[in-house]
Amino acid sequence: MEYGTIEREIHIDASPEVVFDVVSSPEHLREWWPDEAEFPAVPGGAGRICFGDPTQGGTWVQFTVVDAVPPRHFSFRWTHAEGETAAQDNSFLVVFELEPAGDGTLLRMTESGFRERGWDEAKVAAEYADHVSGWDHFLSRLPAYAAKVGSAA
């Protein structure tokens, strides 16, 4: 198996503007993906996200915005060590591309950077499988949440 890039494509019943906000702003992200998020949603914006209750030993990971082009494109690097600058060899790159599709939005998500970390094959395979499982779980929560946000707008 290649373990190079995870790719997902989903249709969301909300405008690209709403979907962009939902995938790029910490207050929306924590409703469908991490339990906590702290970062400025601007290129170069560095912060962190947490999985699990932050007060009960949740896992914090570093997060750096690469690009933000509303309402079409949002990308970030994550999981690099604290104090390191996010780069190709120490983090994963996640890209959300948004296209109008009828009354909604077609969202394309890719995550890459598994091979670039310098891990052995077993570690690459394990990380890849973990991320596939994670994205399948969390992305399934995105359409209903974004539609709810869109209907409230």
C-alpha positions as CSV (number, residue, x, y, z in Angstrom):
1,M,0.0,0.0,0.0
2,E,1.2,3.5,-0.7
3,Y,0.2,5.4,2.5
4,G,0.8,8.7,0.7
5,T,-2.4,10.8,0.8
6,I,-5.8,10.5,2.3
7,E,-8.5,11.9,0.1
8,R,-12.1,12.5,0.8
9,E,-14.9,14.3,-1.1
10,I,-18.2,15.2,0.5
11,H,-21.2,17.3,-0.5
12,I,-22.4,19.7,2.1
13,D,-25.8,21.5,2.1
14,A,-24.4,24.9,2.9
15,S,-22.7,27.7,1.0
16,P,-18.9,27.7,0.4
17,E,-18.7,30.8,2.7
18,V,-20.4,28.8,5.6
19,V,-18.3,25.7,5.0
20,F,-15.1,27.8,4.9
21,D,-16.0,29.2,8.3
22,V,-16.8,25.7,9.6
23,V,-13.4,24.3,8.5
24,S,-11.2,27.3,9.4
25,S,-12.4,28.9,12.6
26,P,-11.6,27.4,16.0
27,E,-15.1,28.0,17.4
28,H,-16.6,25.9,14.6
29,L,-13.8,23.3,14.4
30,R,-14.3,22.3,18.0
31,E,-17.9,21.4,17.2
32,W,-17.0,18.6,14.7
33,W,-13.3,17.8,15.0
34,P,-11.1,18.5,18.0
35,D,-12.4,19.1,21.5
36,E,-10.5,22.4,21.7
37,A,-8.8,24.7,19.2
38,E,-6.7,27.8,19.7
39,F,-5.2,29.4,16.6
40,P,-5.5,32.5,14.4
41,A,-7.1,31.5,11.1
42,V,-4.6,33.5,9.0
43,P,-1.6,32.2,7.0
44,G,1.2,31.6,9.4
45,G,-1.2,31.5,12.3
46,A,0.2,29.1,14.9
47,G,-1.6,27.5,17.7
48,R,-2.8,24.1,18.9
49,I,-5.8,21.7,19.0
50,C,-6.7,19.2,21.7
51,F,-8.4,15.8,21.4
52,G,-10.1,14.9,24.7
53,D,-10.9,17.0,27.7
54,P,-8.0,19.5,28.1
55,T,-8.6,19.6,31.9
56,Q,-8.4,15.8,32.1
57,G,-5.2,15.2,30.2
58,G,-6.4,15.6,26.6
59,T,-3.8,15.4,23.9
60,W,-2.7,18.8,22.5
61,V,-1.1,18.9,19.1
62,Q,0.6,21.8,17.3
63,F,-1.4,23.5,14.4
64,T,-0.1,26.1,11.9
65,V,-2.3,27.6,9.2
66,V,-0.6,27.4,5.8
67,D,-3.1,29.2,3.6
68,A,-6.6,30.8,4.0
69,V,-8.4,32.0,0.8
70,P,-12.1,32.5,1.7
71,P,-14.3,30.8,0.6
72,R,-12.3,28.4,-1.6
73,H,-9.2,27.0,0.2
74,F,-8.0,26.4,3.8
75,S,-4.8,24.4,4.6
76,F,-2.8,23.7,7.7
77,R,0.1,21.6,9.0
78,W,-0.3,19.8,12.3
79,T,1.3,17.4,14.7
80,H,4.8,19.0,14.6
81,A,6.7,19.1,17.9
82,E,6.1,22.1,20.1
83,G,8.7,24.8,19.4
84,E,9.4,23.5,15.9
85,T,8.3,25.4,12.7
86,A,5.8,23.2,10.8
87,A,7.6,21.8,7.7
88,Q,7.2,18.9,5.2
89,D,9.4,16.5,7.2
90,N,7.8,17.1,10.7
91,S,4.0,17.5,10.2
92,F,1.0,16.5,8.2
93,L,-0.5,18.8,5.6
94,V,-4.3,19.0,5.4
95,V,-6.0,20.9,2.5
96,F,-9.7,21.7,2.3
97,E,-10.8,22.8,-1.2
98,L,-14.3,24.1,-1.6
99,E,-16.4,24.4,-4.8
100,P,-20.0,25.6,-5.2
101,A,-22.2,22.6,-6.1
102,G,-25.8,23.3,-6.7
103,D,-27.2,24.8,-3.5
104,G,-24.3,23.5,-1.5
105,T,-20.6,22.9,-1.5
106,L,-18.3,20.2,-2.7
107,L,-15.5,19.8,-0.1
108,R,-12.3,18.0,-1.1
109,M,-10.0,17.1,1.8
110,T,-6.5,15.7,1.4
111,E,-4.0,14.9,4.1
112,S,-0.4,14.1,3.2
113,G,3.0,13.9,4.8
114,F,3.0,10.3,6.1
115,R,6.1,9.2,4.1
116,E,8.0,12.5,4.6
117,R,8.3,12.0,8.4
118,G,11.1,9.5,8.0
119,W,9.3,6.7,9.9
120,D,9.7,3.0,9.2
121,E,7.0,1.1,7.2
122,A,5.1,-0.1,10.3
123,K,4.9,3.4,11.8
124,V,3.8,4.9,8.5
125,A,1.1,2.2,8.1
126,A,-0.1,2.7,11.7
127,E,-0.3,6.5,11.5
128,Y,-2.0,6.3,8.1
129,A,-4.6,3.8,9.4
130,D,-5.2,6.0,12.5
131,H,-5.8,9.1,10.4
132,V,-8.1,7.3,7.9
133,S,-10.2,6.1,10.8
134,G,-10.1,9.6,12.4
135,W,-11.1,11.5,9.2
136,D,-13.9,9.0,8.4
137,H,-15.3,9.6,11.9
138,F,-14.9,13.4,12.1
139,L,-15.7,14.3,8.5
140,S,-19.0,12.4,8.8
141,R,-20.0,15.0,11.5
142,L,-19.2,18.0,9.2
143,P,-22.2,18.0,6.8
144,A,-24.9,18.2,9.5
145,Y,-23.0,20.7,11.5
146,A,-22.3,23.0,8.5
147,A,-26.0,22.7,7.3
148,K,-27.1,23.7,10.8
149,V,-24.7,26.7,10.8
150,G,-25.9,27.7,7.3
151,S,-29.6,27.5,8.2
152,A,-29.0,29.8,11.2
153,A,-27.1,32.4,9.1
